[in-house]
Protein backbone atom coordinates (compact mmCIF):
# COMPACT_ATOMS: atom_id res chain seq x y z
CA UNK A 1 0.00 0.00 0.00
CA UNK A 2 2.84 2.35 0.88
CA UNK A 3 4.59 1.61 -2.39
CA UNK A 4 1.40 2.29 -4.32
CA UNK A 5 0.92 5.62 -2.54
CA UNK A 6 4.52 6.59 -3.27
CA UNK A 7 4.04 5.65 -6.91
CA UNK A 8 0.92 7.84 -7.18
CA UNK A 9 2.66 10.80 -5.52
CA UNK A 10 5.65 10.50 -7.82
CA UNK A 11 3.41 10.18 -10.84
CA UNK A 12 1.47 13.30 -9.81
CA UNK A 13 4.74 15.18 -9.30
CA UNK A 14 6.09 14.04 -12.69
CA UNK A 15 3.07 15.52 -14.48
CA UNK A 16 2.14 18.29 -12.06
CA UNK A 17 5.49 20.07 -11.72
CA UNK A 18 6.01 20.60 -15.48
CA UNK A 19 2.39 21.78 -15.77
CA UNK A 20 2.94 24.19 -12.88
CA UNK A 21 6.27 25.51 -14.16
CA UNK A 22 5.50 25.66 -17.87
CA UNK A 23 1.85 26.74 -17.86
CA UNK A 24 0.49 28.02 -14.55
CA UNK A 25 3.38 30.20 -13.34
CA UNK A 26 4.06 31.84 -16.75
CA UNK A 27 0.32 32.52 -17.14
CA UNK A 28 0.18 34.18 -13.72
CA UNK A 29 3.29 36.21 -14.54
CA UNK A 30 1.84 37.32 -17.88
CA UNK A 31 -1.44 38.44 -16.29
CA UNK A 32 0.47 40.70 -13.93
CA UNK A 33 2.36 42.51 -16.68
CA UNK A 34 1.52 46.13 -17.47
CA UNK A 35 2.87 48.57 -20.10
CA UNK A 36 6.19 50.18 -19.17
CA UNK A 37 6.92 53.87 -19.74
CA UNK A 38 9.92 54.93 -21.82
CA UNK A 39 12.49 57.25 -20.28
CA UNK A 40 13.07 59.99 -22.86
CA UNK A 41 16.64 60.60 -21.69
CA UNK A 42 17.71 56.95 -21.59
CA UNK A 43 15.59 55.38 -24.33
CA UNK A 44 15.19 58.34 -26.65
CA UNK A 45 11.46 57.63 -26.98
CA UNK A 46 8.20 58.79 -25.46
CA UNK A 47 5.11 56.79 -24.56
CA UNK A 48 4.77 53.22 -23.36
CA UNK A 49 6.07 49.81 -24.35
CA UNK A 50 4.63 47.97 -26.21
CA UNK A 51 3.54 50.70 -28.62
CA UNK A 52 1.81 48.84 -31.47
CA UNK A 53 -1.66 47.43 -30.69
CA UNK A 54 -2.90 44.66 -32.97
CA UNK A 55 -6.24 44.35 -34.72
CA UNK A 56 -8.07 41.94 -32.40
CA UNK A 57 -10.87 40.96 -34.79
CA UNK A 58 -8.35 40.25 -37.50
CA UNK A 59 -6.41 38.02 -35.13
CA UNK A 60 -9.49 35.82 -34.74
CA UNK A 61 -9.71 35.48 -38.54
CA UNK A 62 -5.99 34.66 -38.63
CA UNK A 63 -6.59 31.85 -36.12
CA UNK A 64 -9.74 30.50 -37.76
CA UNK A 65 -7.98 30.27 -41.13
CA UNK A 66 -5.08 28.36 -39.59
CA UNK A 67 -2.39 30.91 -40.53
CA UNK A 68 -0.50 30.18 -37.30
CA UNK A 69 0.06 26.61 -38.47
CA UNK A 70 2.61 27.80 -41.06
CA UNK A 71 3.74 31.19 -39.73
CA UNK A 72 5.40 32.02 -36.43
CA UNK A 73 5.37 35.40 -34.71
CA UNK A 74 8.52 35.09 -32.64
CA UNK A 75 12.00 36.44 -33.34
CA UNK A 76 14.28 34.06 -31.46
CA UNK A 77 17.55 34.97 -29.68
CA UNK A 78 20.53 35.34 -32.00
CA UNK A 79 22.95 34.01 -29.38
CA UNK A 80 21.21 30.62 -29.43
CA UNK A 81 22.40 30.10 -32.98
CA UNK A 82 18.87 30.29 -34.36
CA UNK A 83 17.49 32.65 -36.96
CA UNK A 84 17.29 35.70 -34.71
CA UNK A 85 16.56 39.06 -36.26
CA UNK A 86 16.83 39.49 -40.01
CA UNK A 87 17.96 42.90 -41.18
CA UNK A 88 15.09 44.60 -42.96
CA UNK A 89 12.39 42.62 -41.16
CA UNK A 90 11.43 45.61 -38.97
CA UNK A 91 10.91 49.28 -39.69
CA UNK A 92 13.68 51.48 -41.05
CA UNK A 93 16.18 51.76 -38.21
CA UNK A 94 18.37 54.57 -39.54
CA UNK A 95 16.60 57.51 -37.87
CA UNK A 96 15.58 55.75 -34.64
CA UNK A 97 17.50 56.11 -31.38
CA UNK A 98 18.88 53.04 -29.63
CA UNK A 99 17.03 50.61 -31.86
CA UNK A 100 17.96 47.06 -30.94
CA UNK A 101 18.20 44.01 -33.11
CA UNK A 102 16.46 41.93 -30.51
CA UNK A 103 14.39 38.79 -29.98
CA UNK A 104 10.80 39.10 -28.86
CA UNK A 105 9.98 39.49 -25.18
CA UNK A 106 6.85 38.62 -23.22
CA UNK A 107 5.52 42.19 -23.22
CA UNK A 108 5.48 42.24 -27.03
CA UNK A 109 2.27 40.22 -26.78
CA UNK A 110 0.68 42.31 -24.03
CA UNK A 111 -2.96 43.10 -24.80
CA UNK A 112 -3.33 40.27 -27.29
CA UNK A 113 -6.00 37.71 -26.61
CA UNK A 114 -3.69 35.01 -27.95
CA UNK A 115 0.09 34.99 -28.28
CA UNK A 116 0.47 33.31 -31.66
CA UNK A 117 4.04 32.10 -31.40
CA UNK A 118 3.33 29.44 -34.01
CA UNK A 119 4.65 25.91 -34.31
CA UNK A 120 6.67 25.85 -37.55
CA UNK A 121 8.04 28.21 -40.20
CA UNK A 122 6.76 26.85 -43.47
CA UNK A 123 6.17 30.50 -44.36
CA UNK A 124 8.18 33.52 -43.14
CA UNK A 125 7.91 34.81 -39.60
CA UNK A 126 5.26 37.53 -39.32
CA UNK A 127 6.20 39.17 -36.02
CA UNK A 128 7.08 42.44 -37.78
CA UNK A 129 5.25 41.91 -41.04
CA UNK A 130 3.46 45.25 -40.71
CA UNK A 131 6.71 47.09 -41.50
CA UNK A 132 7.60 45.20 -44.66
CA UNK A 133 4.10 44.40 -45.93
CA UNK A 134 3.02 45.63 -49.36
CA UNK A 135 -0.18 47.63 -49.79
CA UNK A 136 -3.52 46.28 -48.65
CA UNK A 137 -4.45 45.82 -52.32
CA UNK A 138 -1.41 43.59 -52.88
CA UNK A 139 -2.22 41.59 -49.75
CA UNK A 140 -5.74 40.90 -51.01
CA UNK A 141 -4.26 39.53 -54.22
CA UNK A 142 -1.82 37.39 -52.26
CA UNK A 143 -4.55 35.97 -50.04
CA UNK A 144 -6.94 35.27 -52.91
CA UNK A 145 -4.38 33.84 -55.34
CA UNK A 146 -0.85 33.37 -53.94
CA UNK A 147 0.43 31.90 -57.20
CA UNK A 148 -0.58 35.02 -59.07
CA UNK A 149 2.14 36.74 -57.03
CA UNK A 150 4.72 33.91 -56.88
CA UNK A 151 4.22 30.89 -59.11
CA UNK A 152 6.27 28.78 -56.70
CA UNK A 153 4.12 29.62 -53.66
CA UNK A 154 2.87 26.74 -51.50
CA UNK A 155 0.47 29.00 -49.60
CA UNK A 156 -3.19 27.96 -49.94
CA UNK A 157 -5.63 30.31 -51.64
CA UNK A 158 -8.11 31.83 -49.19
CA UNK A 159 -10.91 32.25 -51.71
CA UNK A 160 -13.47 31.81 -48.93
CA UNK A 161 -12.53 35.25 -47.64
CA UNK A 162 -13.63 36.84 -50.93
CA UNK A 163 -16.83 37.15 -52.93
CA UNK A 164 -17.23 36.68 -56.66
CA UNK A 165 -19.94 39.02 -57.85
CA UNK A 166 -21.32 40.38 -61.08
CA UNK A 167 -20.14 43.88 -61.90
CA UNK A 168 -22.93 46.40 -61.51
CA UNK A 169 -21.83 49.63 -63.18
CA UNK A 170 -18.25 50.72 -62.40
CA UNK A 171 -15.81 48.18 -60.94
CA UNK A 172 -15.89 48.24 -57.14
CA UNK A 173 -13.19 50.31 -55.50
CA UNK A 174 -12.01 47.35 -53.42
CA UNK A 175 -12.04 44.79 -56.24
CA UNK A 176 -8.97 42.54 -56.22
CA UNK A 177 -6.59 43.27 -59.09
CA UNK A 178 -5.50 40.01 -60.72
CA UNK A 179 -3.36 39.09 -63.74
CA UNK A 180 -5.34 37.93 -66.76
CA UNK A 181 -4.49 34.27 -66.11
CA UNK A 182 -6.09 34.44 -62.64
CA UNK A 183 -8.83 36.99 -63.34
CA UNK A 184 -12.52 36.11 -62.82
CA UNK A 185 -14.83 35.56 -65.83
CA UNK A 186 -15.70 38.60 -67.92
CA UNK A 187 -18.32 40.75 -66.24
CA UNK A 188 -17.41 39.55 -62.74
CA UNK A 189 -15.16 40.86 -60.00
CA UNK A 190 -13.62 39.54 -56.78
CA UNK A 191 -14.14 41.67 -53.68
CA UNK A 192 -12.86 41.09 -50.12
CA UNK A 193 -15.34 40.22 -47.38
CA UNK A 194 -15.29 41.89 -43.98
CA UNK A 195 -13.20 38.99 -42.68
CA UNK A 196 -10.59 39.56 -45.40
CA UNK A 197 -10.40 43.25 -44.51
CA UNK A 198 -9.96 42.43 -40.81
CA UNK A 199 -7.23 39.90 -41.59
CA UNK A 200 -5.32 42.41 -43.72
CA UNK A 201 -5.66 45.07 -41.03
CA UNK A 202 -4.28 42.57 -38.52
CA UNK A 203 -1.29 41.69 -40.72
CA UNK A 204 -0.52 45.38 -41.19
CA UNK A 205 -0.66 45.90 -37.41
CA UNK A 206 2.08 43.34 -36.66
CA UNK A 207 5.00 45.50 -35.48
CA UNK A 208 6.87 43.84 -32.63
CA UNK A 209 10.25 45.55 -32.95
CA UNK A 210 10.04 48.51 -30.58
CA UNK A 211 13.00 48.94 -28.18
CA UNK A 212 12.56 47.47 -24.71
CA UNK A 213 12.71 50.25 -22.08
CA UNK A 214 16.08 50.32 -20.34
CA UNK A 215 17.60 47.78 -22.73
CA UNK A 216 17.75 49.67 -25.99
CA UNK A 217 21.26 51.06 -25.70
CA UNK A 218 22.79 47.75 -24.57
CA UNK A 219 21.07 45.54 -27.10
CA UNK A 220 21.47 47.99 -29.97
CA UNK A 221 25.19 47.35 -29.87
CA UNK A 222 24.60 43.73 -30.93
CA UNK A 223 24.95 43.35 -34.72
CA UNK A 224 21.85 42.24 -36.59
CA UNK A 225 22.08 38.96 -38.44
CA UNK A 226 22.40 39.50 -42.18
N, C-alpha and C positions, 0 to 999 in steps of 0.2 A: 504493500500500500504506500509506504514511504517512497519507494522508488518510482511508483507511478505518479505521485504528487510532484516529485522532483522533476520528472520528465515533462509534466504539464507546465510547470513554472518555467522551465528552460525553453520549452517550445513557445510559450507566450512571450518570453523575453526576446527570443530570436526574431519573432515577427513584430512585436510591439515596439522595441527600441528603434529599429530602422524607420518604422511608421512615425514615431514620435519625432525623431531627429530630422527626417527628410521631408515630412509633410506638415505636422502640427506646429512645431516650433518656427519654421520659416513662414508659415501662414500667419501666425500670431505676430511675428516681427514685421511682416509686410503691412498688416492692418494698422500698425502703430506708426507707420511712416507718414510724414507730412512734407509738403514742399519746403525747400530750404532757400533762404534769401541769399542773393549774390552780394558780395562786398565790392563796391565799385572800385575801391583802391587796390584790392588784392586780385580780384577776378577780371576787372575791366568791363564788367557788365552790370546792368540793372535788372531788377525783377527777381523772379523766383525760378528755381530749378525743380522739376523739368518745365520747359517753356512751351513745348509744342503739344497741345491737346489733340487727340485723335478724333475721328468721326465715329462715334459709338454705333450708330445704326449701320454704317458701312462695315464695321467690324463683324457684326452679326451675319451680314451677307457673305463676307470673306470666309467665315467659319462654315456656314451652311453649304457653300460651294466647294468646301474641302481644300481651299488654297493653302492652308497650313500643313497639308500633307506633303507638299513638294517645296514649300518655301519656308525658310526660317526667318526669324526676326531677332537675331542675336549675333553681335559682333564679338567673337571670342578673343581671349587674351593672346597677344602676340608672343609673349614670353613662353607660352606653352607649346610653341611650335606649330600652332594651328593657323587658320587663315587670317585671323586678326582683322585689321582695318585696311581696306584697299584704298589707295589714294584715288580721289575723285568720286568716292561713294558717299560723300557728305556734301554739304554746301561749300562754296568757294571759301577757302580758308585764308586767302591772302590778306584781307582787310580786317580780320577778326583778331582780337587780343587773346593771347594765351589759349589758343585753340588746340586741344589735345587730339592726338590720334589714339583713341582709347577704346577698350571693350565696353560693352553695355554694363550698366549697374542696375541694381534693383529699382531705384527710383525712376529709371527711364520708363517704367511701366506703371507708374503711379497714376491712378485715376482711370485705368483701363479695367473693363470688366473681366477681361481675360488677358493673360500674358502669353501671347502666341509665339513661344520660343521655337516651335516647329520640331520635327523629328528627323528630317533629312533634307539635303540641299540638291534636289533634282533640278530645281530652278535656282536663280540667284537669290541671295539674302535680300530681304526687303526692309530691313530695319531703318534705313535712311533713303528709301526709294523716292520719297517726296522731293528730295533735292535734285535727283538726276532723272526724274520721270519726264517723258515728253508731254505734249499738251493733252488735255482731256479728250479731244477729238481723236488723237492717235491712240490713246488707251482704249477707247471704244472699239476701234478697228482691231486692236490686238486681242481684246477679249472676245470679240465676235468671230474673228478669223485669224488666229495666230500665224498661219502659213501664208497669209497675204502680206505679212510683214517680213517673216523669215521662213523660207521654204523648208528649212531643216528643223523647224520648231516641233517639239514633242508635247507642247502644251495643248490641252484639250480646248475645243471651241465652246464658249459659254453662250450658245445661241439662245438658251432659255432665258437669258437676261435681256433679250431684245425682242422686238415685235416687227414682223413683216406686215406691212400695210400698203394698201393701194394709195397712190399719190392723188391727193385732192387739191388741185390748184398748184401753187408753188411747192417745191420740195421743202420739207420741214427743216427748220434751222438746225435741229439736232440730229439730222439723218447721218448715219455712218457713211463715211467716204471709203469706197472700196475699189480696188483695181477691177478692170473689166472682167477678168477671169473669175473673180469672186463676187461680182455684183449681183443683186437680185434680178428677177425677170423684169423686162421692160414695163414701165408703168407702176413699179412697186419700189418701196424704200424700206430700209431697216432703221428703226429708231430705238434708242435705249429705253428700258423701263425705269421705273423709280429705283428698283434694286440696283440696276447697272449704274445709275447716277450716284447712289450712295456708296457703292463699292469703289468707284473712281475717286470720289471725294475722300474716302478712307485711305486709298493708296497714296494720294497726294498729300495727306496729312502725316505720313510716316517720316518723322525727322528726329531720330534719336541720336544726335551727335553733339548736343550742347555741352559745353565744359561743365565738369562737376565742381561745385563751389569748393574753394580751398585746395583743389587738386590741379587746376588748370596749368599753372606755371610749371609744376613738377612733371606732369605727364606730357606736356607739350614738347618737352625736350627729347622725348622718345621719337625716333624716326618712324614715319609711317611705312608700312610694307608696300613695296611697289610691285 
